[in-house]
Amino acid sequence: MIGSMLIGWLIAFLAAAITNRGERMGCIGKILLGWAGAWIGQLLFGYWGPQMAGTAIVPSILGAMLLLALFWRRER
């Protein structure tokens, strides 16, 4: 469970850093974004690239970036 939370946070942190969105999202929000991004990314893009704890990292980051681009505005 803790490994899954850490992977979710890492995915959301990287996606937020790449897209420059979601800066004010809390730790729990980032974990939830990482989980949802992993689910959507692996559903859309498959299971390729490096994996940690059974999660394909690259498709998961792409899924989280997609969610950030659709639902969060850039903060000034």
PDB file of N, CA, C, O and CB in Angstrom:
ATOM      1  N   MET A   1       0.820  -1.195   0.000  1.00  0.00           N
ATOM      2  CA  MET A   1       0.000   0.000   0.000  1.00  0.00           C
ATOM      3  C   MET A   1       0.867   1.263   0.000  1.00  0.00           C
ATOM      4  O   MET A   1       0.604   2.197  -0.757  1.00  0.00           O
ATOM      5  CB  MET A   1      -0.935  -0.004   1.207  1.00  0.00           C
ATOM      6  N   ILE A   2       1.888   1.290   0.840  1.00  0.00           N
ATOM      7  CA  ILE A   2       2.741   2.474   0.907  1.00  0.00           C
ATOM      8  C   ILE A   2       3.538   2.622  -0.392  1.00  0.00           C
ATOM      9  O   ILE A   2       3.758   3.740  -0.860  1.00  0.00           O
ATOM     10  CB  ILE A   2       3.698   2.390   2.124  1.00  0.00           C
ATOM     11  N   GLY A   3       3.966   1.511  -0.970  1.00  0.00           N
ATOM     12  CA  GLY A   3       4.676   1.573  -2.244  1.00  0.00           C
ATOM     13  C   GLY A   3       3.793   2.132  -3.342  1.00  0.00           C
ATOM     14  O   GLY A   3       4.251   2.909  -4.180  1.00  0.00           O
ATOM     15  N   SER A   4       2.537   1.739  -3.339  1.00  0.00           N
ATOM     16  CA  SER A   4       1.582   2.243  -4.327  1.00  0.00           C
ATOM     17  C   SER A   4       1.359   3.743  -4.150  1.00  0.00           C
ATOM     18  O   SER A   4       1.251   4.476  -5.133  1.00  0.00           O
ATOM     19  CB  SER A   4       0.246   1.491  -4.215  1.00  0.00           C
ATOM     20  N   MET A   5       1.291   4.192  -2.914  1.00  0.00           N
ATOM     21  CA  MET A   5       1.114   5.623  -2.646  1.00  0.00           C
ATOM     22  C   MET A   5       2.343   6.406  -3.090  1.00  0.00           C
ATOM     23  O   MET A   5       2.221   7.494  -3.653  1.00  0.00           O
ATOM     24  CB  MET A   5       0.842   5.866  -1.148  1.00  0.00           C
ATOM     25  N   LEU A   6       3.522   5.856  -2.839  1.00  0.00           N
ATOM     26  CA  LEU A   6       4.759   6.534  -3.240  1.00  0.00           C
ATOM     27  C   LEU A   6       4.868   6.618  -4.755  1.00  0.00           C
ATOM     28  O   LEU A   6       5.255   7.660  -5.283  1.00  0.00           O
ATOM     29  CB  LEU A   6       5.981   5.807  -2.665  1.00  0.00           C
ATOM     30  N   ILE A   7       4.541   5.556  -5.459  1.00  0.00           N
ATOM     31  CA  ILE A   7       4.577   5.563  -6.917  1.00  0.00           C
ATOM     32  C   ILE A   7       3.560   6.563  -7.465  1.00  0.00           C
ATOM     33  O   ILE A   7       3.869   7.295  -8.405  1.00  0.00           O
ATOM     34  CB  ILE A   7       4.301   4.151  -7.474  1.00  0.00           C
ATOM     35  N   GLY A   8       2.345   6.608  -6.891  1.00  0.00           N
ATOM     36  CA  GLY A   8       1.334   7.569  -7.313  1.00  0.00           C
ATOM     37  C   GLY A   8       1.799   8.999  -7.132  1.00  0.00           C
ATOM     38  O   GLY A   8       1.597   9.845  -8.003  1.00  0.00           O
ATOM     39  N   TRP A   9       2.430   9.267  -5.983  1.00  0.00           N
ATOM     40  CA  TRP A   9       2.941  10.621  -5.735  1.00  0.00           C
ATOM     41  C   TRP A   9       4.048  10.969  -6.725  1.00  0.00           C
ATOM     42  O   TRP A   9       4.085  12.082  -7.250  1.00  0.00           O
ATOM     43  CB  TRP A   9       3.464  10.748  -4.289  1.00  0.00           C
ATOM     44  N   LEU A  10       4.950  10.023  -6.981  1.00  0.00           N
ATOM     45  CA  LEU A  10       6.052  10.266  -7.908  1.00  0.00           C
ATOM     46  C   LEU A  10       5.541  10.552  -9.314  1.00  0.00           C
ATOM     47  O   LEU A  10       6.036  11.459  -9.984  1.00  0.00           O
ATOM     48  CB  LEU A  10       7.000   9.071  -7.929  1.00  0.00           C
ATOM     49  N   ILE A  11       4.562   9.790  -9.761  1.00  0.00           N
ATOM     50  CA  ILE A  11       3.982   9.990 -11.090  1.00  0.00           C
ATOM     51  C   ILE A  11       3.358  11.381 -11.186  1.00  0.00           C
ATOM     52  O   ILE A  11       3.594  12.098 -12.158  1.00  0.00           O
ATOM     53  CB  ILE A  11       2.924   8.901 -11.396  1.00  0.00           C
ATOM     54  N   ALA A  12       2.564  11.767 -10.187  1.00  0.00           N
ATOM     55  CA  ALA A  12       1.916  13.079 -10.212  1.00  0.00           C
ATOM     56  C   ALA A  12       2.932  14.207 -10.094  1.00  0.00           C
ATOM     57  O   ALA A  12       2.777  15.244 -10.739  1.00  0.00           O
ATOM     58  CB  ALA A  12       0.891  13.184  -9.087  1.00  0.00           C
ATOM     59  N   PHE A  13       3.967  14.021  -9.283  1.00  0.00           N
ATOM     60  CA  PHE A  13       5.001  15.041  -9.130  1.00  0.00           C
ATOM     61  C   PHE A  13       5.710  15.291 -10.459  1.00  0.00           C
ATOM     62  O   PHE A  13       5.923  16.441 -10.844  1.00  0.00           O
ATOM     63  CB  PHE A  13       6.017  14.621  -8.053  1.00  0.00           C
ATOM     64  N   LEU A  14       6.074  14.223 -11.156  1.00  0.00           N
ATOM     65  CA  LEU A  14       6.744  14.369 -12.441  1.00  0.00           C
ATOM     66  C   LEU A  14       5.824  14.989 -13.486  1.00  0.00           C
ATOM     67  O   LEU A  14       6.252  15.839 -14.266  1.00  0.00           O
ATOM     68  CB  LEU A  14       7.247  13.020 -12.927  1.00  0.00           C
ATOM     69  N   ALA A  15       4.559  14.567 -13.503  1.00  0.00           N
ATOM     70  CA  ALA A  15       3.609  15.134 -14.465  1.00  0.00           C
ATOM     71  C   ALA A  15       3.383  16.617 -14.195  1.00  0.00           C
ATOM     72  O   ALA A  15       3.297  17.407 -15.135  1.00  0.00           O
ATOM     73  CB  ALA A  15       2.271  14.378 -14.411  1.00  0.00           C
ATOM     74  N   ALA A  16       3.286  17.005 -12.924  1.00  0.00           N
ATOM     75  CA  ALA A  16       3.096  18.417 -12.579  1.00  0.00           C
ATOM     76  C   ALA A  16       4.325  19.240 -12.939  1.00  0.00           C
ATOM     77  O   ALA A  16       4.201  20.386 -13.373  1.00  0.00           O
ATOM     78  CB  ALA A  16       2.784  18.566 -11.086  1.00  0.00           C
ATOM     79  N   ALA A  17       5.502  18.669 -12.762  1.00  0.00           N
ATOM     80  CA  ALA A  17       6.733  19.389 -13.104  1.00  0.00           C
ATOM     81  C   ALA A  17       6.857  19.581 -14.616  1.00  0.00           C
ATOM     82  O   ALA A  17       7.331  20.621 -15.075  1.00  0.00           O
ATOM     83  CB  ALA A  17       7.961  18.635 -12.567  1.00  0.00           C
ATOM     84  N   ILE A  18       6.436  18.585 -15.382  1.00  0.00           N
ATOM     85  CA  ILE A  18       6.537  18.685 -16.837  1.00  0.00           C
ATOM     86  C   ILE A  18       5.508  19.666 -17.397  1.00  0.00           C
ATOM     87  O   ILE A  18       5.830  20.460 -18.281  1.00  0.00           O
ATOM     88  CB  ILE A  18       6.352  17.305 -17.477  1.00  0.00           C
ATOM     89  N   THR A  19       4.275  19.619 -16.890  1.00  0.00           N
ATOM     90  CA  THR A  19       3.208  20.455 -17.431  1.00  0.00           C
ATOM     91  C   THR A  19       3.110  21.822 -16.775  1.00  0.00           C
ATOM     92  O   THR A  19       2.410  22.698 -17.284  1.00  0.00           O
ATOM     93  CB  THR A  19       1.905  19.751 -17.291  1.00  0.00           C
ATOM     94  N   ASN A  20       3.804  22.025 -15.643  1.00  0.00           N
ATOM     95  CA  ASN A  20       3.745  23.283 -14.910  1.00  0.00           C
ATOM     96  C   ASN A  20       2.329  23.577 -14.413  1.00  0.00           C
ATOM     97  O   ASN A  20       1.896  24.730 -14.401  1.00  0.00           O
ATOM     98  CB  ASN A  20       4.239  24.427 -15.791  1.00  0.00           C
ATOM     99  N   ARG A  21       1.619  22.543 -14.009  1.00  0.00           N
ATOM    100  CA  ARG A  21       0.269  22.682 -13.450  1.00  0.00           C
ATOM    101  C   ARG A  21       0.170  21.864 -12.171  1.00  0.00           C
ATOM    102  O   ARG A  21       0.985  20.973 -11.933  1.00  0.00           O
ATOM    103  CB  ARG A  21      -0.816  22.230 -14.475  1.00  0.00           C
ATOM    104  N   GLY A  22      -0.821  22.165 -11.357  1.00  0.00           N
ATOM    105  CA  GLY A  22      -1.071  21.395 -10.149  1.00  0.00           C
ATOM    106  C   GLY A  22      -0.102  21.662  -9.016  1.00  0.00           C
ATOM    107  O   GLY A  22       0.123  20.789  -8.178  1.00  0.00           O
ATOM    108  N   GLU A  23       0.482  22.862  -8.975  1.00  0.00           N
ATOM    109  CA  GLU A  23       1.460  23.161  -7.941  1.00  0.00           C
ATOM    110  C   GLU A  23       0.840  23.217  -6.547  1.00  0.00           C
ATOM    111  O   GLU A  23       1.475  22.818  -5.571  1.00  0.00           O
ATOM    112  CB  GLU A  23       2.143  24.470  -8.247  1.00  0.00           C
ATOM    113  N   ARG A  24      -0.378  23.702  -6.449  1.00  0.00           N
ATOM    114  CA  ARG A  24      -1.001  23.895  -5.144  1.00  0.00           C
ATOM    115  C   ARG A  24      -1.794  22.675  -4.690  1.00  0.00           C
ATOM    116  O   ARG A  24      -2.506  22.733  -3.687  1.00  0.00           O
ATOM    117  CB  ARG A  24      -1.906  25.102  -5.181  1.00  0.00           C
ATOM    118  N   MET A  25      -1.675  21.589  -5.411  1.00  0.00           N
ATOM    119  CA  MET A  25      -2.351  20.354  -5.054  1.00  0.00           C
ATOM    120  C   MET A  25      -1.622  19.735  -3.860  1.00  0.00           C
ATOM    121  O   MET A  25      -0.391  19.715  -3.833  1.00  0.00           O
ATOM    122  CB  MET A  25      -2.398  19.365  -6.265  1.00  0.00           C
ATOM    123  N   GLY A  26      -2.341  19.247  -2.905  1.00  0.00           N
ATOM    124  CA  GLY A  26      -1.718  18.652  -1.733  1.00  0.00           C
ATOM    125  C   GLY A  26      -1.154  17.266  -2.016  1.00  0.00           C
ATOM    126  O   GLY A  26      -1.235  16.753  -3.132  1.00  0.00           O
ATOM    127  N   CYS A  27      -0.583  16.680  -0.974  1.00  0.00           N
ATOM    128  CA  CYS A  27       0.045  15.370  -1.101  1.00  0.00           C
ATOM    129  C   CYS A  27      -0.985  14.292  -1.458  1.00  0.00           C
ATOM    130  O   CYS A  27      -0.740  13.459  -2.331  1.00  0.00           O
ATOM    131  CB  CYS A  27       0.767  15.001   0.201  1.00  0.00           C
ATOM    132  N   ILE A  28      -2.124  14.312  -0.786  1.00  0.00           N
ATOM    133  CA  ILE A  28      -3.177  13.331  -1.069  1.00  0.00           C
ATOM    134  C   ILE A  28      -3.726  13.535  -2.479  1.00  0.00           C
ATOM    135  O   ILE A  28      -4.012  12.566  -3.182  1.00  0.00           O
ATOM    136  CB  ILE A  28      -4.319  13.437  -0.029  1.00  0.00           C
ATOM    137  N   GLY A  29      -3.872  14.781  -2.890  1.00  0.00           N
ATOM    138  CA  GLY A  29      -4.336  15.071  -4.247  1.00  0.00           C
ATOM    139  C   GLY A  29      -3.372  14.545  -5.294  1.00  0.00           C
ATOM    140  O   GLY A  29      -3.788  14.026  -6.329  1.00  0.00           O
ATOM    141  N   LYS A  30      -2.069  14.683  -5.016  1.00  0.00           N
ATOM    142  CA  LYS A  30      -1.075  14.170  -5.962  1.00  0.00           C
ATOM    143  C   LYS A  30      -1.104  12.641  -6.018  1.00  0.00           C
ATOM    144  O   LYS A  30      -0.950  12.059  -7.091  1.00  0.00           O
ATOM    145  CB  LYS A  30       0.331  14.657  -5.575  1.00  0.00           C
ATOM    146  N   ILE A  31      -1.298  11.998  -4.886  1.00  0.00           N
ATOM    147  CA  ILE A  31      -1.388  10.542  -4.879  1.00  0.00           C
ATOM    148  C   ILE A  31      -2.594  10.084  -5.694  1.00  0.00           C
ATOM    149  O   ILE A  31      -2.488   9.157  -6.496  1.00  0.00           O
ATOM    150  CB  ILE A  31      -1.480  10.011  -3.436  1.00  0.00           C
ATOM    151  N   LEU A  32      -3.736  10.731  -5.488  1.00  0.00           N
ATOM    152  CA  LEU A  32      -4.937  10.372  -6.245  1.00  0.00           C
ATOM    153  C   LEU A  32      -4.763  10.660  -7.735  1.00  0.00           C
ATOM    154  O   LEU A  32      -5.201   9.873  -8.574  1.00  0.00           O
ATOM    155  CB  LEU A  32      -6.152  11.131  -5.704  1.00  0.00           C
ATOM    156  N   LEU A  33      -4.129  11.777  -8.064  1.00  0.00           N
ATOM    157  CA  LEU A  33      -3.851  12.086  -9.463  1.00  0.00           C
ATOM    158  C   LEU A  33      -2.929  11.037 -10.075  1.00  0.00           C
ATOM    159  O   LEU A  33      -3.133  10.622 -11.216  1.00  0.00           O
ATOM    160  CB  LEU A  33      -3.226  13.481  -9.591  1.00  0.00           C
ATOM    161  N   GLY A  34      -1.922  10.608  -9.331  1.00  0.00           N
ATOM    162  CA  GLY A  34      -1.004   9.586  -9.822  1.00  0.00           C
ATOM    163  C   GLY A  34      -1.707   8.263 -10.066  1.00  0.00           C
ATOM    164  O   GLY A  34      -1.451   7.597 -11.070  1.00  0.00           O
ATOM    165  N   TRP A  35      -2.595   7.877  -9.152  1.00  0.00           N
ATOM    166  CA  TRP A  35      -3.344   6.628  -9.336  1.00  0.00           C
ATOM    167  C   TRP A  35      -4.261   6.719 -10.554  1.00  0.00           C
ATOM    168  O   TRP A  35      -4.295   5.804 -11.377  1.00  0.00           O
ATOM    169  CB  TRP A  35      -4.169   6.304  -8.074  1.00  0.00           C
ATOM    170  N   ALA A  36      -5.004   7.819 -10.671  1.00  0.00           N
ATOM    171  CA  ALA A  36      -5.910   7.979 -11.815  1.00  0.00           C
ATOM    172  C   ALA A  36      -5.120   8.096 -13.119  1.00  0.00           C
ATOM    173  O   ALA A  36      -5.520   7.540 -14.142  1.00  0.00           O
ATOM    174  CB  ALA A  36      -6.808   9.221 -11.624  1.00  0.00           C
ATOM    175  N   GLY A  37      -4.011   8.812 -13.082  1.00  0.00           N
ATOM    176  CA  GLY A  37      -3.166   8.943 -14.265  1.00  0.00           C
ATOM    177  C   GLY A  37      -2.577   7.611 -14.683  1.00  0.00           C
ATOM    178  O   GLY A  37      -2.480   7.320 -15.875  1.00  0.00           O
ATOM    179  N   ALA A  38      -2.182   6.796 -13.708  1.00  0.00           N
ATOM    180  CA  ALA A  38      -1.647   5.469 -14.023  1.00  0.00           C
ATOM    181  C   ALA A  38      -2.721   4.595 -14.659  1.00  0.00           C
ATOM    182  O   ALA A  38      -2.455   3.880 -15.625  1.00  0.00           O
ATOM    183  CB  ALA A  38      -1.093   4.793 -12.754  1.00  0.00           C
ATOM    184  N   TRP A  39      -3.906   4.653 -14.127  1.00  0.00           N
ATOM    185  CA  TRP A  39      -4.993   3.837 -14.676  1.00  0.00           C
ATOM    186  C   TRP A  39      -5.327   4.260 -16.102  1.00  0.00           C
ATOM    187  O   TRP A  39      -5.424   3.420 -16.997  1.00  0.00           O
ATOM    188  CB  TRP A  39      -6.243   3.941 -13.790  1.00  0.00           C
ATOM    189  N   ILE A  40      -5.503   5.558 -16.310  1.00  0.00           N
ATOM    190  CA  ILE A  40      -5.851   6.059 -17.641  1.00  0.00           C
ATOM    191  C   ILE A  40      -4.683   5.875 -18.616  1.00  0.00           C
ATOM    192  O   ILE A  40      -4.889   5.462 -19.757  1.00  0.00           O
ATOM    193  CB  ILE A  40      -6.253   7.546 -17.566  1.00  0.00           C
ATOM    194  N   GLY A  41      -3.473   6.175 -18.176  1.00  0.00           N
ATOM    195  CA  GLY A  41      -2.312   6.056 -19.054  1.00  0.00           C
ATOM    196  C   GLY A  41      -2.073   4.632 -19.515  1.00  0.00           C
ATOM    197  O   GLY A  41      -1.777   4.396 -20.686  1.00  0.00           O
ATOM    198  N   GLN A  42      -2.201   3.683 -18.602  1.00  0.00           N
ATOM    199  CA  GLN A  42      -1.992   2.297 -18.987  1.00  0.00           C
ATOM    200  C   GLN A  42      -3.156   1.760 -19.807  1.00  0.00           C
ATOM    201  O   GLN A  42      -2.976   0.856 -20.622  1.00  0.00           O
ATOM    202  CB  GLN A  42      -1.786   1.438 -17.757  1.00  0.00           C
ATOM    203  N   LEU A  43      -4.328   2.299 -19.602  1.00  0.00           N
ATOM    204  CA  LEU A  43      -5.481   1.908 -20.406  1.00  0.00           C
ATOM    205  C   LEU A  43      -5.318   2.407 -21.847  1.00  0.00           C
ATOM    206  O   LEU A  43      -5.597   1.673 -22.796  1.00  0.00           O
ATOM    207  CB  LEU A  43      -6.786   2.461 -19.785  1.00  0.00           C
ATOM    208  N   LEU A  44      -4.866   3.653 -22.005  1.00  0.00           N
ATOM    209  CA  LEU A  44      -4.722   4.245 -23.335  1.00  0.00           C
ATOM    210  C   LEU A  44      -3.433   3.843 -24.046  1.00  0.00           C
ATOM    211  O   LEU A  44      -3.445   3.573 -25.247  1.00  0.00           O
ATOM    212  CB  LEU A  44      -4.780   5.739 -23.228  1.00  0.00           C
ATOM    213  N   PHE A  45      -2.313   3.802 -23.308  1.00  0.00           N
ATOM    214  CA  PHE A  45      -1.012   3.638 -23.931  1.00  0.00           C
ATOM    215  C   PHE A  45      -0.365   2.276 -23.718  1.00  0.00           C
ATOM    216  O   PHE A  45       0.662   1.988 -24.332  1.00  0.00           O
ATOM    217  CB  PHE A  45      -0.109   4.676 -23.431  1.00  0.00           C
ATOM    218  N   GLY A  46      -0.933   1.440 -22.872  1.00  0.00           N
ATOM    219  CA  GLY A  46      -0.398   0.098 -22.658  1.00  0.00           C
ATOM    220  C   GLY A  46       0.629   0.038 -21.537  1.00  0.00           C
ATOM    221  O   GLY A  46       0.786   0.980 -20.759  1.00  0.00           O
ATOM    222  N   TYR A  47       1.320  -1.086 -21.475  1.00  0.00           N
ATOM    223  CA  TYR A  47       2.283  -1.363 -20.405  1.00  0.00           C
ATOM    224  C   TYR A  47       3.688  -1.479 -20.992  1.00  0.00           C
ATOM    225  O   TYR A  47       4.207  -2.588 -21.118  1.00  0.00           O
ATOM    226  CB  TYR A  47       1.904  -2.663 -19.641  1.00  0.00           C
ATOM    227  N   TRP A  48       4.304  -0.372 -21.350  1.00  0.00           N
ATOM    228  CA  TRP A  48       5.646  -0.389 -21.909  1.00  0.00           C
ATOM    229  C   TRP A  48       6.543   0.506 -21.071  1.00  0.00           C
ATOM    230  O   TRP A  48       6.067   1.316 -20.276  1.00  0.00           O
ATOM    231  CB  TRP A  48       5.642   0.066 -23.388  1.00  0.00           C
ATOM    232  N   GLY A  49       7.813   0.352 -21.253  1.00  0.00           N
ATOM    233  CA  GLY A  49       8.778   1.167 -20.518  1.00  0.00           C
ATOM    234  C   GLY A  49       9.104   0.573 -19.166  1.00  0.00           C
ATOM    235  O   GLY A  49       8.672  -0.532 -18.840  1.00  0.00           O
ATOM    236  N   PRO A  50       9.870   1.313 -18.381  1.00  0.00           N
ATOM    237  CA  PRO A  50      10.257   0.806 -17.060  1.00  0.00           C
ATOM    238  C   PRO A  50       9.045   0.660 -16.142  1.00  0.00           C
ATOM    239  O   PRO A  50       8.072   1.408 -16.242  1.00  0.00           O
ATOM    240  CB  PRO A  50      11.292   1.737 -16.415  1.00  0.00           C
ATOM    241  N   GLN A  51       9.132  -0.322 -15.248  1.00  0.00           N
ATOM    242  CA  GLN A  51       8.025  -0.569 -14.325  1.00  0.00           C
ATOM    243  C   GLN A  51       8.525  -0.564 -12.882  1.00  0.00           C
ATOM    244  O   GLN A  51       9.631  -1.014 -12.583  1.00  0.00           O
ATOM    245  CB  GLN A  51       7.336  -1.912 -14.649  1.00  0.00           C
ATOM    246  N   MET A  52       7.681  -0.045 -12.006  1.00  0.00           N
ATOM    247  CA  MET A  52       7.929  -0.066 -10.566  1.00  0.00           C
ATOM    248  C   MET A  52       6.646  -0.509  -9.897  1.00  0.00           C
ATOM    249  O   MET A  52       5.582   0.056 -10.153  1.00  0.00           O
ATOM    250  CB  MET A  52       8.400   1.337 -10.029  1.00  0.00           C
ATOM    251  N   ALA A  53       6.734  -1.510  -9.050  1.00  0.00           N
ATOM    252  CA  ALA A  53       5.582  -2.028  -8.304  1.00  0.00           C
ATOM    253  C   ALA A  53       4.433  -2.391  -9.239  1.00  0.00           C
ATOM    254  O   ALA A  53       3.268  -2.174  -8.904  1.00  0.00           O
ATOM    255  CB  ALA A  53       5.109  -0.999  -7.273  1.00  0.00           C
ATOM    256  N   GLY A  54       4.751  -2.937 -10.402  1.00  0.00           N
ATOM    257  CA  GLY A  54       3.722  -3.360 -11.349  1.00  0.00           C
ATOM    258  C   GLY A  54       3.079  -2.233 -12.137  1.00  0.00           C
ATOM    259  O   GLY A  54       2.068  -2.450 -12.805  1.00  0.00           O
ATOM    260  N   THR A  55       3.644  -1.033 -12.072  1.00  0.00           N
ATOM    261  CA  THR A  55       3.102   0.130 -12.775  1.00  0.00           C
ATOM    262  C   THR A  55       4.086   0.578 -13.836  1.00  0.00           C
ATOM    263  O   THR A  55       5.256   0.827 -13.545  1.00  0.00           O
ATOM    264  CB  THR A  55       2.798   1.288 -11.792  1.00  0.00           C
ATOM    265  N   ALA A  56       3.607   0.680 -15.075  1.00  0.00           N
ATOM    266  CA  ALA A  56       4.449   1.190 -16.161  1.00  0.00           C
ATOM    267  C   ALA A  56       4.568   2.707 -15.995  1.00  0.00           C
ATOM    268  O   ALA A  56       3.570   3.424 -16.064  1.00  0.00           O
ATOM    269  CB  ALA A  56       3.853   0.817 -17.577  1.00  0.00           C
ATOM    270  N   ILE A  57       5.764   3.179 -15.780  1.00  0.00           N
ATOM    271  CA  ILE A  57       5.989   4.573 -15.400  1.00  0.00           C
ATOM    272  C   ILE A  57       5.668   5.559 -16.528  1.00  0.00           C
ATOM    273  O   ILE A  57       4.948   6.530 -16.298  1.00  0.00           O
ATOM    274  CB  ILE A  57       7.424   4.755 -14.965  1.00  0.00           C
ATOM    275  N   VAL A  58       6.180   5.334 -17.727  1.00  0.00           N
ATOM    276  CA  VAL A  58       6.017   6.301 -18.817  1.00  0.00           C
ATOM    277  C   VAL A  58       4.542   6.478 -19.209  1.00  0.00           C
ATOM    278  O   VAL A  58       4.089   7.620 -19.296  1.00  0.00           O
ATOM    279  CB  VAL A  58       6.831   5.855 -20.039  1.00  0.00           C
ATOM    280  N   PRO A  59       3.775   5.415 -19.449  1.00  0.00           N
ATOM    281  CA  PRO A  59       2.359   5.620 -19.763  1.00  0.00           C
ATOM    282  C   PRO A  59       1.582   6.261 -18.602  1.00  0.00           C
ATOM    283  O   PRO A  59       0.632   7.012 -18.820  1.00  0.00           O
ATOM    284  CB  PRO A  59       1.718   4.289 -20.132  1.00  0.00           C
ATOM    285  N   SER A  60       1.998   5.958 -17.379  1.00  0.00           N
ATOM    286  CA  SER A  60       1.327   6.543 -16.218  1.00  0.00           C
ATOM    287  C   SER A  60       1.555   8.047 -16.143  1.00  0.00           C
ATOM    288  O   SER A  60       0.630   8.801 -15.839  1.00  0.00           O
ATOM    289  CB  SER A  60       1.816   5.878 -14.933  1.00  0.00           C
ATOM    290  N   ILE A  61       2.774   8.486 -16.416  1.00  0.00           N
ATOM    291  CA  ILE A  61       3.069   9.920 -16.423  1.00  0.00           C
ATOM    292  C   ILE A  61       2.300  10.609 -17.544  1.00  0.00           C
ATOM    293  O   ILE A  61       1.785  11.711 -17.360  1.00  0.00           O
ATOM    294  CB  ILE A  61       4.586  10.167 -16.581  1.00  0.00           C
ATOM    295  N   LEU A  62       2.221   9.961 -18.706  1.00  0.00           N
ATOM    296  CA  LEU A  62       1.447  10.535 -19.812  1.00  0.00           C
ATOM    297  C   LEU A  62      -0.029  10.670 -19.442  1.00  0.00           C
ATOM    298  O   LEU A  62      -0.659  11.675 -19.771  1.00  0.00           O
ATOM    299  CB  LEU A  62       1.595   9.669 -21.072  1.00  0.00           C
ATOM    300  N   GLY A  63      -0.583   9.670 -18.763  1.00  0.00           N
ATOM    301  CA  GLY A  63      -1.973   9.742 -18.320  1.00  0.00           C
ATOM    302  C   GLY A  63      -2.197  10.850 -17.304  1.00  0.00           C
ATOM    303  O   GLY A  63      -3.205  11.553 -17.369  1.00  0.00           O
ATOM    304  N   ALA A  64      -1.266  11.015 -16.358  1.00  0.00           N
ATOM    305  CA  ALA A  64      -1.381  12.086 -15.368  1.00  0.00           C
ATOM    306  C   ALA A  64      -1.245  13.457 -16.031  1.00  0.00           C
ATOM    307  O   ALA A  64      -1.935  14.402 -15.650  1.00  0.00           O
ATOM    308  CB  ALA A  64      -0.313  11.920 -14.270  1.00  0.00           C
ATOM    309  N   MET A  65      -0.359  13.565 -17.022  1.00  0.00           N
ATOM    310  CA  MET A  65      -0.227  14.826 -17.759  1.00  0.00           C
ATOM    311  C   MET A  65      -1.512  15.147 -18.512  1.00  0.00           C
ATOM    312  O   MET A  65      -1.919  16.306 -18.584  1.00  0.00           O
ATOM    313  CB  MET A  65       0.958  14.760 -18.740  1.00  0.00           C
ATOM    314  N   LEU A  66      -2.138  14.146 -19.060  1.00  0.00           N
ATOM    315  CA  LEU A  66      -3.412  14.334 -19.751  1.00  0.00           C
ATOM    316  C   LEU A  66      -4.478  14.847 -18.794  1.00  0.00           C
ATOM    317  O   LEU A  66      -5.218  15.770 -19.131  1.00  0.00           O
ATOM    318  CB  LEU A  66      -3.871  13.025 -20.398  1.00  0.00           C
ATOM    319  N   LEU A  67      -4.564  14.260 -17.606  1.00  0.00           N
ATOM    320  CA  LEU A  67      -5.536  14.729 -16.616  1.00  0.00           C
ATOM    321  C   LEU A  67      -5.249  16.158 -16.176  1.00  0.00           C
ATOM    322  O   LEU A  67      -6.167  16.968 -16.048  1.00  0.00           O
ATOM    323  CB  LEU A  67      -5.539  13.807 -15.404  1.00  0.00           C
ATOM    324  N   LEU A  68      -3.981  16.467 -15.944  1.00  0.00           N
ATOM    325  CA  LEU A  68      -3.625  17.833 -15.549  1.00  0.00           C
ATOM    326  C   LEU A  68      -3.971  18.831 -16.645  1.00  0.00           C
ATOM    327  O   LEU A  68      -4.474  19.918 -16.359  1.00  0.00           O
ATOM    328  CB  LEU A  68      -2.134  17.923 -15.215  1.00  0.00           C
ATOM    329  N   ALA A  69      -3.710  18.477 -17.880  1.00  0.00           N
ATOM    330  CA  ALA A  69      -3.994  19.392 -18.994  1.00  0.00           C
ATOM    331  C   ALA A  69      -5.500  19.615 -19.152  1.00  0.00           C
ATOM    332  O   ALA A  69      -5.928  20.703 -19.537  1.00  0.00           O
ATOM    333  CB  ALA A  69      -3.402  18.840 -20.307  1.00  0.00           C
ATOM    334  N   LEU A  70      -6.289  18.606 -18.861  1.00  0.00           N
ATOM    335  CA  LEU A  70      -7.737  18.736 -19.034  1.00  0.00           C
ATOM    336  C   LEU A  70      -8.434  19.442 -17.874  1.00  0.00           C
ATOM    337  O   LEU A  70      -9.394  20.180 -18.094  1.00  0.00           O
ATOM    338  CB  LEU A  70      -8.341  17.378 -19.216  1.00  0.00           C
ATOM    339  N   PHE A  71      -7.969  19.229 -16.646  1.00  0.00           N
ATOM    340  CA  PHE A  71      -8.744  19.667 -15.496  1.00  0.00           C
ATOM    341  C   PHE A  71      -8.132  20.747 -14.624  1.00  0.00           C
ATOM    342  O   PHE A  71      -8.830  21.296 -13.772  1.00  0.00           O
ATOM    343  CB  PHE A  71      -9.014  18.527 -14.670  1.00  0.00           C
ATOM    344  N   TRP A  72      -6.846  21.081 -14.799  1.00  0.00           N
ATOM    345  CA  TRP A  72      -6.240  22.100 -13.939  1.00  0.00           C
ATOM    346  C   TRP A  72      -5.745  23.274 -14.762  1.00  0.00           C
ATOM    347  O   TRP A  72      -5.118  23.098 -15.806  1.00  0.00           O
ATOM    348  CB  TRP A  72      -5.088  21.505 -13.126  1.00  0.00           C
ATOM    349  N   ARG A  73      -6.037  24.483 -14.273  1.00  0.00           N
ATOM    350  CA  ARG A  73      -5.548  25.692 -14.923  1.00  0.00           C
ATOM    351  C   ARG A  73      -4.138  25.984 -14.448  1.00  0.00           C
ATOM    352  O   ARG A  73      -3.730  25.549 -13.371  1.00  0.00           O
ATOM    353  CB  ARG A  73      -6.479  26.890 -14.639  1.00  0.00           C
ATOM    354  N   ARG A  74      -3.402  26.720 -15.254  1.00  0.00           N
ATOM    355  CA  ARG A  74      -2.081  27.176 -14.806  1.00  0.00           C
ATOM    356  C   ARG A  74      -2.275  28.260 -13.774  1.00  0.00           C
ATOM    357  O   ARG A  74      -3.129  29.134 -13.919  1.00  0.00           O
ATOM    358  CB  ARG A  74      -1.218  27.694 -15.996  1.00  0.00           C
ATOM    359  N   GLU A  75      -1.481  28.193 -12.742  1.00  0.00           N
ATOM    360  CA  GLU A  75      -1.580  29.190 -11.689  1.00  0.00           C
ATOM    361  C   GLU A  75      -0.516  30.252 -11.912  1.00  0.00           C
ATOM    362  O   GLU A  75       0.599  29.957 -12.342  1.00  0.00           O
ATOM    363  CB  GLU A  75      -1.430  28.543 -10.291  1.00  0.00           C
ATOM    364  N   ARG A  76      -0.874  31.469 -11.617  1.00  0.00           N
ATOM    365  CA  ARG A  76       0.038  32.587 -11.894  1.00  0.00           C
ATOM    366  C   ARG A  76       0.813  32.964 -10.683  1.00  0.00           C
ATOM    367  O   ARG A  76       1.628  33.886 -10.734  1.00  0.00           O
ATOM    368  CB  ARG A  76      -0.713  33.786 -12.401  1.00  0.00           C
TER     369      ARG A  76
END
